[in-house]
């Protein structure tokens, strides 16, 4: 109750005062408590398997970049397996605490949402708990802001996050680091809630940095393998580059308008000249932070390597938490981005470029998680196109639906990977359990997972009536509508008319949708259809996951199927009475309505017939992509990984991700390493600091010591003569003065 008393500074006449919304502080406190409890449990010793991982009967991790990143939890065998790693002694308690705190947090979020739905607040509900940084003109409070935008994010984070936590119980239960895993997972949710609840940019930045830290901990969870540790470091370092941009944007905001809280910045945004270099620079630096967190060009390179972590971690990062932070930041800062058409066009251009670039890479990936990783990067590009063209509701709508079908896809792939590992574990095979060339025909063994993953695939491809169709079509429609008459269409970007750019972005969006349908259908065909390539003996051990893992998949499948009802367009509800239209648009109107109107002012209204035609084009492209993949790809002709021939020519370039990592390694990493080793270490560190300053000062001290030691001989006669000489010198000095 102390926190409640401190928070009484909230406006007493606010519609949410006196409601359950005043307990908003408990939302992040619950996962923080889970982190503390599970962290303490993890300090208790775990029971390990054989001391020698190469001992007879012990199955090593799968070969390959992703396969080497697997744990004993992933490859634990069936009951009776006599050499599986024993569970942590506190695994039972962890299985209750870890998911339990998230379920409680989600239930509290539902209660707060209900209170907001009844109250219909027009202003944000801000609770300030204490003064955090009072320094002259800088007054930063530790405060939470609850409004319609943060409520959407809270429901996604706690709802989808809770399902991923429950799935993790079945997936990670046999891992010796089980409590440590859940402590990191709970901490991740705590920082993400801090990010979306912060009432000012500094509090948001605490959560922003926190999710970066947790991504490092979770991606490198199995840090004994160097590839995993390197992937964690890569994510951490690349994100620091983007975070620098976020910091510069905050410094510039405070230097020019003197406040950093969202309400204050929104109120004083009118003091900034629309389209001025100042507001454009602030927005571009802020977007640099977004490219890091949300894996957009050029800072997307960390996200594919994030597959080194456990598969539920991939689902959490890709679907419900970290990568959505950049989209949320732009939507939260809509009052700034709507003032800068150039910055908004930059966001849309980078998003569209990233969407098509990542989609092409997804066409030639064989690791099932890598396909989904590049799919995430591509879909994030769509979200940035949405918020970039001022369709903030559309961007957030796709964020919500994407959290449903992408969590389903990742967790479904986790079920596939786990059963593949179990099969190879039983037969002591060293095959890669994540490579689709070793799968095939799994629908006969995992029928539930097969159906649910097809639902998610149709959704991400844009097939109605699944959720992805509505959200993706809404983004493309907004781009088309703003290509004429809006502030973006009237602006220029590097001398190119904004209207022409928007039409080009619309075309790129359609092409990316075509490629999405192709590579996602390819993944499903090679994984679940055709002959089984796992092996005759291994096939005997393939089966669907237990219900603690399949249950969350079913819930996500339902959300994926009906999630589009959150924001049905009027053109559809006028034709078919499916329910109320544009629910999410009306919900977010108090937060982003004015910014949306500022960008869309003067934009041409798309008539219903044209809107229906645009929808038809989008659906036709998705259908063409799926049909093309089914006709063109032949799962029966796919060889197993060990028999496969490496791709050559342009296919090889795409399969190797355009050699971007190799190019960065040669252009930046290797020169930096050489400079650090040959100059900074040998010249500056060893030569200047150690040699001249440290060892040099020591040599001077030794020299003076040697001189002193020569004077201290222990011979009384020499001391007497020295005394006489000294006395004579002093007398001479006084006499000759």
Secondary structure, DSSP 4 states (H G I P E B T S, - for coil): -HHHHHGGGS-TTSTTTTSGGGGTHHHHHHHHHHHHHHHHHHTSPPP---SSTTSTTPPPPPSSTTGGG--TTTS--STT-TTSPPPPTTHHHHHHHHHHHHHHHHHHHHHHHHHHHHH--SS-EEEEEEEEEEETTEEEEEEEEE-HHHHHHHHHHHHHHHHHHHHHHHHHTT-TTHHHHHHHHHHHHHHHHHHHHBSBHHHHHHHHHHHHHHHHHHHTTTTTSHHHHHHHHHHHHHHHHHHHHHHHHHHHHHHHHS--BHHHHHHHGGGSPTT-HHHHHHHHHHHHHHHHHTT-TTS-HHHHHGGGS-HHHHHIIIIISGGGHHHHHHHHTHHHHTT-HHHHHHHHHHHHHHHHHHHHHHTT--BHHHHHHHHHHHHHHHHHHHHHTT-HHHHHHHHHHHHHHHHHHHHHHHHHHHHHHHHHHHHT----TTBGGG---GGGT-HHHHHHHHHHHHHHHT-TTSHHHHHHHHHHHHHHHTTSSSHHHHSEETTEEHHHHHHHHHHHHHHHHHHHHHHHHHHHHHHHSSS--S-HHHHTT--PPPHHHHHHHHHHHHHHHHGGGGG--HHHHHHS--S-S-HHHHHHHHHHHHHHHHHHTTPPPPPHHHHHHHHHHHHHHHHHHHHHHHHH--GGGPPPGGGPPPP-HHHHHHHTGGGHHHHHIIIIIHHHHHHIIIIIIIIIIIIIIIIIIIIHHHHHHHHHHHHHHHH----HHHHHHHHHHHHHHHHHHHH--
